[in-house]
Amino acid sequence: MIVVMEAGAQREFIEAIVRKIQEAGLSAHLSEGVERTVIGVVGDDRTKEILRQSLEASPGVEKVLTILQPFK
């Protein structure tokens, strides 16, 4: 799963998303670009799906993308 933050998202919003992901027992991989920050979420697919709605409703989140095939 990939969480795309809004352009110019506040640092506190990004940190809150990373915290939510880690509290759910998943790993967060932060990639900070010039315009946007993207957070890769790694872990159990069932847990990610449960967390998805909460992430989508969080401040600073533009969208949450599900990866349908395993990425290697």
C-alpha positions in Angstrom: 0.0 0.0 0.0 1.2 3.5 -0.7 0.1 6.7 1.1 0.5 9.8 -1.0 0.5 13.0 1.1 -0.8 16.3 -0.2 1.7 18.7 -1.6 3.2 20.7 1.2 1.7 18.4 3.9 2.8 19.6 7.4 5.5 17.5 9.1 3.2 16.7 12.0 0.7 15.2 9.6 3.4 13.0 8.0 4.6 11.9 11.4 1.1 11.1 12.6 0.6 8.8 9.5 3.9 7.0 10.2 2.9 6.6 13.8 -0.5 5.1 12.8 1.2 2.6 10.5 3.8 1.5 13.1 1.1 1.2 15.8 -0.7 -1.2 13.6 2.4 -3.4 13.5 3.3 -2.4 9.9 6.5 -0.9 8.5 6.5 2.6 7.0 9.1 3.6 4.4 9.2 7.3 3.9 10.2 8.9 0.5 10.3 12.7 0.5 10.2 14.3 -2.8 10.4 17.9 -3.9 6.6 18.3 -4.1 5.1 15.4 -2.2 5.9 12.8 0.4 5.1 9.2 -0.3 4.9 6.5 2.4 5.2 2.8 1.5 3.4 0.5 3.9 4.8 -3.1 4.3 3.2 -5.9 6.2 0.1 -8.1 6.5 -2.5 -7.3 3.8 -5.4 -7.8 6.2 -4.0 -5.2 8.6 -3.3 -2.8 5.8 -6.9 -3.0 4.6 -8.3 -2.4 8.1 -6.0 0.7 8.4 -6.8 2.0 4.9 -10.0 3.9 5.8 -8.4 5.6 8.8 -5.4 6.7 6.7 -7.7 8.1 3.9 -9.5 10.2 6.4 -6.4 11.6 8.0 -5.3 15.2 7.5 -2.7 15.8 4.9 -3.4 12.5 3.0 -4.2 13.0 -0.7 -4.8 9.3 -1.5 -4.1 5.8 -0.5 -3.2 3.3 -3.3 -3.4 -0.5 -3.0 -0.8 -2.5 -4.7 -2.5 -5.5 -6.3 0.5 -7.6 -7.2 3.5 -8.3 -5.0 6.3 -5.8 -5.8 9.8 -7.2 -6.2 
